[in-house]
Amino acid sequence: MKPKELKSPYEIMQSMVEILNTKYPEHGKKKRGSIQFYFSYDNREWECYIKADKSHLEFHAGKAENPKVTLRCDFFHWLELSSGKLNPVWGMITQKLKFSGRASFFGVLPKPDLNVNVGDMDDRLSTFEKNAPRNRKQHPSVIIINASPRAGNGYTEQFVLKFAEGMREAGAGVEEIYLAKLNIKTCTGCWQCWIGENGCIFDGKDDFGALFEKLNGADMIVYALPLYVDGMPSILKNYFDRSVRRVYPYICSDTRKTRHPRRIENRKNQETVILSICGFHEKSHFKALDTHFRAIAHNFHIPVTETVYRSGAMFLFNNPFFYRQQTEILNSMKQAGTELIAKGKIGRKTKRKIEQKLSSKKEFVKMTNYFWFDKITNQRDNKDY
């Protein structure tokens, strides 16, 4: 596939005429004749004209015979004129536009109308999006997407197990899905899920369709993941890329920033919970991930209602001096799951225990570097790390 090239003025003019022709049949100022253009662009002059009759407009490169009006200008000034950004009188005063002949003949061109009927585009923030915890079901169905590339063998799983245990004890139905164990092909950016009659080109060829349908039935989706290069692992990003089918390609402006409206079949109230771990000392390393998730949640209409960010997570399980903190943090993860379902949110005290500092930064750096030095120098099997 060749890379997309910058269109020439002729191609731009052809596209403009095609748009104008959609309004021309009912245009009240139809006349016969031609408008000649001499555009300066890219250090050369481009000659072309628009021919009008009683039925349609035609674009031609070259010179017209006996044009009704001629316009000489920079091509960009013509674009400003045709889009209403440049007043024709001011354009002539400033010598940006040079007309000859009957300038009034330009009235033969209808004003472009880009308004289209796209159906139900009312996608204002719903009551649920504004306050999901208050409008949550008493016993929600929860699906946990474990996005660790190590599936159930990584440190993420240790936190998920306790969190899920607490949610189940509070009455929620919980199912965990390992994203790494599914065959989900990489999004190609072909837009067929938006514009094609048959949907995604991978439908029926991988596991995404079944996963998508399952998630559509959940009330709460918990995304559990390790921090990878200051963001989410690639398997989760690819899942979100493929999930763009949950919204229309159109854009609405009923919220604080533009977004895609939900497809009717996806208008189920859902909420997002983020559970993420990393190996750094500071919680601030999750800032980029949090911003990214909230942007996705806004566009997909699945508000983020709770987050759990645990820094230095892997060292809880590889340092005997952190055993007390490990026990307290994991017990607090279970408590967090219970509180989320029973009370609608995780209590501050519980969250402080989960996100507590393990040591001073100086000590943490020293112990972390010792951990990795030991693994490298001894060439141990790293599959569990």
C-alpha positions in Angstrom: 0.0 0.0 0.0 1.4 3.4 -1.0 1.5 6.2 1.6 -1.1 8.8 1.3 0.1 11.8 -0.8 -0.8 15.4 -0.6 -3.7 16.1 -3.0 -3.2 18.6 -5.9 -5.4 21.7 -6.3 -7.2 19.8 -9.1 -8.1 17.0 -6.8 -9.2 19.4 -4.1 -11.4 21.3 -6.6 -12.9 18.0 -7.9 -13.9 17.1 -4.3 -15.4 20.5 -3.7 -17.5 20.3 -6.8 -18.8 16.8 -5.8 -19.9 18.3 -2.5 -21.6 21.3 -4.2 -23.4 19.0 -6.6 -25.3 17.4 -3.7 -27.0 20.8 -3.2 -27.1 22.0 -6.8 -30.4 20.3 -8.0 -32.5 22.5 -5.6 -30.3 25.6 -5.9 -32.3 28.6 -6.9 -29.6 30.4 -8.9 -28.8 27.8 -11.6 -27.3 29.3 -14.7 -25.3 28.2 -17.8 -21.7 29.3 -18.0 -18.2 28.8 -16.6 -16.0 30.2 -13.8 -12.3 30.3 -14.7 -9.7 30.0 -12.0 -6.0 30.8 -12.2 -4.4 29.6 -8.9 -0.9 30.1 -7.8 0.4 27.1 -5.7 3.7 25.4 -5.2 5.5 27.9 -7.5 3.3 27.3 -10.5 0.0 28.4 -11.9 -2.9 26.0 -12.1 -5.6 26.6 -14.7 -9.1 25.1 -14.2 -12.8 25.9 -14.4 -16.2 25.0 -13.2 -18.9 24.6 -15.8 -22.5 25.0 -14.8 -25.8 24.1 -16.5 -29.4 23.5 -15.4 -28.7 20.1 -14.0 -25.2 19.9 -12.5 -21.7 21.3 -12.1 -18.6 20.0 -13.8 -14.9 20.5 -13.0 -12.3 20.6 -15.7 -8.6 21.3 -15.8 -7.5 23.9 -18.3 -9.1 26.9 -19.9 -12.8 27.5 -20.5 -14.3 29.1 -23.6 -15.8 32.5 -22.8 -16.0 32.2 -19.0 -18.6 34.4 -17.3 -16.1 35.4 -14.6 -12.4 34.8 -13.9 -10.6 34.7 -10.6 -6.9 34.9 -10.1 -5.5 34.3 -6.6 -3.4 32.1 -4.3 -5.0 28.7 -4.0 -5.2 29.1 -0.2 -7.0 32.4 -0.5 -9.6 30.6 -2.7 -10.1 28.0 0.0 -10.6 30.8 2.6 -13.1 32.5 0.3 -15.1 29.3 -0.5 -15.3 28.4 3.2 -16.5 31.9 4.2 -13.3 32.9 6.1 -12.4 35.6 3.6 -14.8 38.4 2.7 -14.7 38.9 -1.1 -14.8 42.7 -0.8 -11.9 42.6 1.6 -10.1 40.1 -0.6 -10.3 42.5 -3.5 -9.3 45.5 -1.4 -6.2 43.7 -0.2 -5.5 42.4 -3.7 -5.7 38.8 -2.5 -8.5 38.2 -5.0 -8.6 39.6 -8.6 -11.9 39.2 -10.4 -12.7 40.0 -14.0 -16.1 39.6 -15.7 -19.4 39.2 -13.9 -18.4 38.4 -10.3 -22.1 37.9 -9.4 -22.0 34.7 -11.5 -20.3 33.1 -8.5 -23.9 32.9 -7.1 -24.3 29.8 -9.4 -22.3 27.9 -6.7 -24.5 26.8 -3.8 -23.2 27.1 -0.3 -21.8 23.8 0.9 -24.1 22.0 3.4 -22.2 19.4 5.5 -25.1 18.7 7.8 -26.1 15.0 7.7 -28.8 13.0 9.4 -26.9 10.5 11.6 -29.8 9.5 13.8 -29.8 9.6 17.6 -26.7 11.7 18.5 -27.9 12.9 21.9 -25.1 11.6 24.1 -25.0 13.9 27.0 -23.6 12.7 30.3 -26.1 10.2 31.7 -27.1 10.2 35.4 -25.1 7.0 35.7 -21.9 8.6 34.3 -22.3 11.5 36.6 -22.5 9.3 39.7 -22.1 5.6 39.0 -21.6 4.4 42.6 -25.0 5.9 43.6 -26.7 4.2 40.7 -24.9 0.9 40.8 -26.8 -2.4 41.1 -26.9 -3.9 44.6 -25.1 -7.1 43.4 -23.3 -6.1 40.2 -21.7 -8.6 37.8 -18.0 -8.0 37.7 -15.5 -9.1 35.0 -11.8 -8.7 35.8 -9.5 -8.3 32.8 -6.1 -9.4 33.9 -3.9 -7.7 31.3 -0.6 -8.9 32.6 1.4 -10.6 29.7 2.2 -13.3 32.3 -1.5 -14.0 32.8 -1.9 -15.7 36.2 1.8 -16.1 36.9 2.6 -12.4 37.5 2.4 -10.3 40.6 -0.8 -8.6 39.3 -2.6 -11.9 40.1 -1.7 -11.8 43.8 -3.6 -8.5 44.1 -6.5 -9.6 41.9 -7.1 -12.8 43.9 -7.6 -10.8 47.2 -9.6 -8.1 45.5 -12.0 -10.6 43.9 -12.3 -12.5 47.1 -13.6 -9.4 48.9 -16.0 -8.5 46.1 -17.5 -12.0 46.1 -18.0 -11.9 49.9 -19.9 -8.7 49.4 -22.3 -10.4 47.0 -20.9 -9.6 43.5 -20.6 -12.2 40.8 -16.9 -12.1 39.7 -15.2 -13.6 36.7 -11.5 -13.2 35.8 -10.3 -13.3 32.2 -6.6 -13.5 31.3 -6.1 -11.4 28.2 -2.7 -13.0 27.4 -4.4 -16.4 26.9 -6.8 -15.1 24.2 -6.1 -14.8 20.5 -6.8 -11.2 19.7 -5.4 -10.0 16.4 -3.8 -6.6 16.2 -6.1 -3.8 14.9 -5.2 -2.8 11.4 -6.9 0.6 11.4 -9.0 -0.3 8.4 -12.3 1.2 9.9 -14.4 -1.7 8.7 -15.9 -2.0 12.2 -17.2 1.5 11.6 -18.0 1.7 7.9 -18.1 -1.9 6.6 -21.3 -3.9 6.2 -19.8 -7.1 7.7 -18.1 -5.5 10.8 -14.5 -6.2 11.8 -12.4 -8.1 9.4 -11.4 -10.5 12.2 -14.9 -11.4 13.3 -15.0 -15.2 13.7 -11.3 -15.5 13.3 -10.1 -14.7 16.8 -11.4 -14.5 20.4 -12.3 -10.8 20.4 -15.9 -11.1 19.4 -16.8 -13.5 22.2 -14.9 -11.4 24.8 -16.6 -8.2 23.6 -20.0 -9.7 24.0 -19.2 -11.0 27.4 -17.9 -7.6 28.6 -21.1 -5.9 27.2 -23.1 -7.9 29.8 -21.0 -6.8 32.8 -21.9 -4.0 35.2 -18.3 -3.4 36.3 -15.1 -4.1 34.5 -11.9 -4.2 36.5 -8.7 -3.7 34.5 -5.8 -5.3 36.4 -2.4 -4.6 34.9 1.3 -4.0 35.5 2.7 -0.7 34.4 4.7 -1.2 31.2 6.9 1.7 30.0 4.7 4.3 31.8 1.5 2.9 30.4 -0.6 -0.2 29.7 0.8 -3.4 28.3 0.4 -3.7 24.5 -2.2 -6.5 24.7 -4.6 -4.2 26.6 -4.0 -1.2 24.3 -4.8 -3.5 21.3 -8.0 -4.6 23.1 -9.1 -1.0 23.4 -8.1 -0.3 19.8 -10.4 -3.2 18.7 -13.1 -2.0 21.1 -13.7 1.2 19.1 -16.7 -0.6 17.5 -18.6 0.1 20.7 -19.1 3.7 19.5 -20.2 5.3 16.2 -17.6 7.1 14.1 -19.6 10.3 14.4 -18.7 12.9 16.9 -21.0 14.7 19.4 -20.3 17.8 21.5 -22.8 17.3 24.4 -20.0 16.9 27.0 -17.0 18.9 28.2 -15.1 17.6 25.2 -16.1 16.0 21.9 -16.5 12.2 21.9 -18.1 9.4 19.9 -21.7 8.5 20.7 -22.4 5.0 21.9 -24.0 2.5 19.6 -27.6 1.7 20.7 -26.7 -1.9 21.4 -23.9 -0.8 23.7 -25.9 1.6 25.9 -25.6 -0.4 29.1 -24.5 1.4 32.2 -21.0 0.2 33.0 -18.2 1.4 35.2 -14.4 1.0 35.1 -12.1 0.2 38.0 -8.3 0.3 37.5 -6.0 -1.9 39.5 -2.3 -1.4 38.6 1.1 -2.2 40.0 4.6 -1.0 39.2 8.2 -1.5 40.4 9.0 2.1 41.0 9.0 3.8 44.4 6.5 6.7 43.7 2.8 6.5 43.0 3.2 9.4 40.6 4.5 6.9 38.0 0.8 6.0 37.4 -0.1 9.5 36.3 0.2 9.0 32.6 -1.7 5.7 32.8 -4.5 7.3 34.8 -4.9 10.1 32.3 -5.0 7.7 29.4 -7.6 5.5 31.1 -9.8 8.4 31.9 -9.7 9.6 28.3 -10.7 6.2 27.1 -13.4 5.9 29.7 -14.9 9.2 28.7 -14.9 8.3 25.0 -16.3 4.8 25.6 -18.9 6.1 28.2 -17.6 3.8 31.0 -16.7 6.1 33.9 -13.7 5.3 36.1 -15.2 5.0 39.6 -12.2 3.7 41.5 -8.5 3.2 41.2 -5.9 1.2 43.2 -2.3 2.0 42.4 0.4 -0.1 44.2 4.0 1.0 43.6 7.0 -1.2 44.4 4.6 -4.2 44.2 7.0 -6.9 43.0 9.4 -6.3 46.0 6.7 -7.2 48.4 7.1 -10.8 47.3 10.9 -10.8 47.0 12.1 -9.2 50.2 11.7 -10.9 53.6 11.9 -7.5 55.3 8.6 -6.5 53.7 6.6 -9.5 54.9 4.6 -7.5 57.4 3.7 -4.9 54.7 2.9 -7.7 52.3 0.4 -9.3 54.7 -1.3 -5.9 55.5 -1.5 -4.8 51.9 -3.0 -8.0 50.6 -5.5 -8.2 53.5 -6.4 -4.6 52.6 -7.0 -5.6 49.0 -9.6 -8.0 50.1 -11.2 -5.3 52.3 -11.1 -2.9 49.3 -13.1 -5.4 47.2 -15.7 -5.7 49.9 -16.0 -2.0 50.5 -16.3 -1.3 46.7 -19.3 -3.5 46.4 -20.9 -2.9 49.8 -20.3 0.8 50.1 -19.8 2.0 46.6 -16.2 3.1 47.1 -12.9 2.1 48.8 -12.4 3.7 52.2 -9.5 6.2 52.6 -8.1 4.1 55.5 -8.1 1.0 53.4 -6.5 2.8 50.4 -3.8 4.3 52.5 -2.8 0.8 53.7 -2.7 -0.5 50.2 -0.7 2.4 48.9 1.6 2.8 51.9 5.3 3.5 51.4 7.5 0.4 51.8 10.6 2.3 52.9 12.5 5.5 52.2 13.5 6.2 48.6 17.1 5.6 49.4 16.5 2.2 51.0 14.1 1.2 48.3 16.6 2.0 45.5 19.4 0.1 47.4 17.2 -3.0 47.8 15.8 -2.9 44.3 19.3 -2.7 42.7 20.5 -5.6 44.9 17.5 -7.6 43.7 18.3 -7.1 40.0 22.1 -7.5 40.5 21.4 -10.9 42.1 19.2 -12.0 39.2 21.6 -10.9 36.6 24.8 -12.2 38.2 23.3 -15.6 39.1 21.4 -16.0 35.8 18.4 -17.4 37.6 15.2 -18.4 35.9 13.3 -15.2 35.6 10.0 -16.6 34.4 8.2 -15.7 37.7 9.5 -12.2 37.8 
